[in-house]
């Protein structure tokens, strides 16, 4: 299993920035995909961005150009730099890990991001 610990959420005004971090520990496969998902009240959890261990990225259309996902493989940590935040970005953000064969997935406990208008 893989244990994920997120940090960096908080309250910010619209137009502001936040940086989320997610540190992974445990039985980590060198080839993997890690990502950020979010869930707003009354809505389904949705993909925000994900990144492979090789550095390939993909983003939800709603965050392209504003959010940047990155990773430090030596630290088994991913980051989400969120700029130009909007009230509709308000949600609990969850970190996700999957090994290369998607044989299982792990989730972090979530971190709240609140953007005020």
Steps between C-alpha positions, in 0.01 A plus 500: 500500500594861452431770756436855375516818705376826352571852618463857382128561484335807646292809441595743226333784314407468136802563282736370763729199506554187704744212478400150603746224584453125526766272644481127435650226713483122511514248217564747217553369150756702303259517205178658615242768448416754767239765481262745658124465506244726659149473632272794559188471719225315318723412207694195389872473545680616186851487363695824526843396374726199497861426422687181422835409650643583157360852514201480265218723616136551429254754636131557524388762250375723780849542650722510192722804498438568870619184680833322466574151627858395569684229686823421676562129453786498749257618768198305371313828512270678259394862501212701361565867443165673471492855363215733408271310731126533454213439743405196292835344593372464855507131592677233699809403304617140516832348403494171310762235425488208258784267404574444131265200477214672685477198725390724786465864589552701813338825611608770738275636771424816304576867553244779485546783253260791535501793260300804605353744251 
